[in-house]
Amino acid sequence: MRTLRKLGLTAGLAVLSISMAGMWGCEYRGAGFARHVLADTGKYTAYSVIYSEPALSKFKSALCAANLGDTFKMAGNYTIFAPTDAAFARLPAGELKSLESNSNHQPLRNLLWYHISLAGITPAAASRNSVQVMGNGQKALVSSNGKQITAIDGAKVVGKPIICSNAVIYPIDAVIVPAPAGKK
């Protein structure tokens, strides 16, 4: 009887912790999930890929802090320029922590939406028109050689595009910063 109670309590706590993680849009899928997801990303959402890719952990953390994580569970045709952890490491000391801990999430949200297009940006489209409107309404310069997107606002694409069911994710080597309101 005592063992059953302990087992029930343990299971209840496990369910509670899983539901709490999902409530905040942050989840842990277990060791090896990233390798599995990246092997066949086309059937996974951008949410699953971002939340399972170790090189995007700071991007994931920023999305979570800005309450944007669940956005990428939804159907869409997003183009996401995701700064790698190395890109975030180049920010001035404490800048990301300051943005994440600020009770006004708007500056962090604006920064993150500047990395995301709500419309699919193809290499061909970027070749025809290098100025693209980002999720925060500002324009960014997207470079392409016609076959692949190579950069956005000077940040270079540092890996192969990750094709998801609702997005294409381009890992980039820098955090791009939007112009102050009314400047771009």
N, C-alpha and C positions, 0 to 999 in steps of 0.2 A: 504494500500500500504506500509506504513512504517513498519507495523508488518510483512508483507511478506518479506521485505528487511532484517529485523532483523533475521527472521527465516532462510532465505537463507544464510546470513553471518554466523550464528551459525552452520548451517549444513555444510557449507564449511570449517569452522575451525575444526569441529569434524572430517571430512573426512581427512583433512590435518594432524591432530595430529595422527590419526590412521595409515595413510600411512607412516608418519615419524617414528613411533614406529616400524612398520614392516620393514622399510628400515634398521634399525640398528639391527634387529634380536631380539629386546626386545619388549615384548608386555604385555599388561594387559588384562586379559579376564573377569574380573569382580568378585565380591564377590561370593563365593560359587562354583566357577569353580573347584577349587582343589578337593573339596569333590566329585563332579560329576566325574571328571577325574579318581580319585583314586578308585572309585567304579567299574569302567570298563576300566582299563588301556589298555587292549589288543588291543583296537581299536584306541588308540591315539599314536602318535609318542613320542619319548623321549623328543623332544622339548616341546611339550604341557605339559607333566608331569613335567619336570624340571621347566618350566616357571609358573606353577600353584601351585607348592608345597611350602608352606611357610617355611618349615624347610630347603629348599635348596636355599634360596634367595641369599646367598653370593656366592654359586656355580654359580647360574644364572648370578649374577653380574660379576663374573670373566669371564665366557664364553662370555658375552656381551662385556666386555672390550677387550678381545682377539680376537674379531670378529669371534667367533666360534659357536655362537648360532644357526645359520641357518644350520650348519652341521647336526644337529640331526632332521631336518625335512625330510632328504633324506632317501631313503631305505637303509637298512644295517642290520647288525647283531652285533651291538655294545654291549659290556659289559662295563657299566659305574659304577665306584666306586666313588660315589658322597659324598664328605665330607659335613656333616651337618653344619648348622650355628654354632653349639657348637664346632665343630672341627675347623672351621676357627677362632673362638674366642680364641683358644689356641695358635695361631701363635703369634710371638713377635709383640708388638704394632707397628702398621703402616706398617707392611710387605706387607699385601695384598693391601693396598692403594697405596704403592710404586710401586708394580708390575702392578697394574691397571692403574696408571697414567703415567707410563713409555712410552715414544713414541716408543720405541723398544719393541714390543709385544712378541718377541721371548722367553724371560725367562718365562713369564706367560703362553704362549702357550705350552712350553715344560713341565711345571709343570702340566697343565691341561691334556695334552695328556698322561702323565704318569698315570693318573687315568682312562684311557679309552683304551679298546682293540677294534681293528677293527674286530676281530673275536669273535664269541660267546664263552665264557668260561663257560662250564657246570661244575657242581659239580663233575661229573664223570671224566671229562677231567682234572680237577685240582687235583683230587686224583691220577690219573695215572702220571701226570707231573705237579708238583707244580710251576715250573718256566714257566712263560708266557710272551710273548713279548707284550709290550704295544704300544700305538699309537705313541709314540715318538721314538720307536725303541729299547728302553731299556727293560731289563727283570725285572720282579717283582715276588715275591714269593706269590703265591695265596694258601691259606689253605682251605681245604674242609674236611668234615667228610664223604664224599661220597654221602650225600643226600642234603647238602647245602653248599654254600661257606661261610666260617666263618671269613676270614680275608685276607688282602693284605698287605704285607710288615709290619706286626705288627699292622695295623689299623684294628679294629674289625668291622664286619658288625653289625649294630645296629638296624636293622629293617628287615622286610620281603622284599624279592626281589620284585621290581615293574616291572611287565611284560608289555612291550610296544610293539607296532606293529613292531618296528625296533630295539629294544634293551631290555636289562635287566638292571635295575638300582639297585645297592646295596648301601644304605646309610651307610657311614662309620664314625667312631668316631675320625679320625685324617686326617690331610692333609699329604699325603705321598710325600716325596721329592726325585726326581731323583738324581742319582749320577752325579757328574760333568762330562762333556763330556769326553768320552774315558775311564771311570772308571768301567762301568757295562757292 
